[in-house]
């Protein structure tokens, strides 16, 4: 059950990160941060329970967080520039 939750949280995080890029808002970014944290926490919990696939899990996790991080950073950049453009 934890694995299914982990996958759903990860997919929701990527989906919200993509949504935040196209329609940036503080609320969407904070929710994406929470989903990223949930993904990391559940991934660590899964690794503690089953350390036999440590290498493949770590590589997949690094790839996920590279993509997720790029989406969130790009969304935050767009949000800051949209706010700055509206202020001037």
C-alpha positions as CSV (number, residue, x, y, z in Angstrom):
1,X,0.0,0.0,0.0
2,X,2.9,2.3,0.7
3,X,4.4,1.7,-2.7
4,X,1.1,2.7,-4.4
5,X,0.9,5.9,-2.2
6,X,4.5,6.7,-3.1
7,X,3.8,6.4,-6.8
8,X,0.6,8.4,-6.6
9,X,2.3,11.2,-4.6
10,X,5.2,11.3,-7.1
11,X,2.9,11.5,-10.1
12,X,0.8,14.1,-8.5
13,X,4.0,16.1,-7.7
14,X,5.1,16.0,-11.3
15,X,1.6,16.9,-12.5
16,X,1.4,19.9,-10.1
17,X,4.9,20.9,-10.9
18,X,4.0,21.0,-14.6
19,X,0.7,22.9,-13.8
20,X,2.7,25.4,-11.7
21,X,5.0,26.1,-14.7
22,X,2.1,27.0,-17.0
23,X,0.0,28.8,-14.3
24,X,2.4,29.8,-11.5
25,X,1.0,30.5,-8.0
26,X,2.3,30.4,-4.5
27,X,-0.3,27.9,-3.4
28,X,0.5,25.5,-6.2
29,X,4.2,25.8,-5.5
30,X,3.8,25.2,-1.8
31,X,1.6,22.1,-2.6
32,X,4.3,20.9,-5.0
33,X,6.9,21.3,-2.3
34,X,4.7,19.2,0.1
35,X,4.3,16.5,-2.5
36,X,8.0,16.4,-3.2
37,X,8.7,16.1,0.6
38,X,6.1,13.3,0.8
39,X,7.7,11.5,-2.1
40,X,11.1,11.7,-0.5
41,X,9.8,10.6,2.9
42,X,7.9,7.6,1.5
43,X,10.8,6.7,-0.7
44,X,13.1,6.6,2.3
45,X,10.6,4.6,4.2
46,X,10.4,2.1,1.4
47,X,14.2,1.8,1.2
48,X,14.5,1.2,4.9
49,X,12.0,-1.7,4.6
50,X,13.6,-3.2,1.5
51,X,17.2,-2.2,1.0
52,X,18.0,-5.0,-1.5
53,X,17.2,-2.6,-4.5
54,X,19.1,0.3,-3.1
55,X,21.1,1.3,-6.2
56,X,18.2,1.2,-8.7
57,X,15.9,3.0,-6.3
58,X,18.5,5.8,-5.7
59,X,19.1,6.3,-9.4
60,X,15.4,6.5,-10.1
61,X,14.9,8.9,-7.1
62,X,17.7,11.1,-8.3
63,X,16.2,11.2,-11.8
64,X,12.8,12.0,-10.4
65,X,14.1,14.8,-8.2
66,X,16.2,16.3,-11.0
67,X,13.0,16.6,-13.1
68,X,10.8,17.7,-10.2
69,X,13.4,20.3,-9.1
70,X,13.7,21.7,-12.6
71,X,10.0,22.0,-12.9
72,X,9.6,23.7,-9.5
73,X,12.6,26.1,-10.1
74,X,11.2,27.1,-13.5
75,X,7.7,27.6,-12.1
76,X,9.2,29.8,-9.3
77,X,11.2,31.8,-11.8
78,X,8.1,32.4,-13.9
79,X,6.1,33.4,-10.8
80,X,8.7,35.9,-9.7
81,X,8.9,37.4,-13.1
82,X,5.2,37.6,-13.6
83,X,4.8,39.4,-10.2
84,X,7.7,41.8,-11.2
85,X,6.1,42.5,-14.6
86,X,2.8,43.3,-13.0
87,X,4.4,45.6,-10.4
88,X,6.1,47.8,-13.1
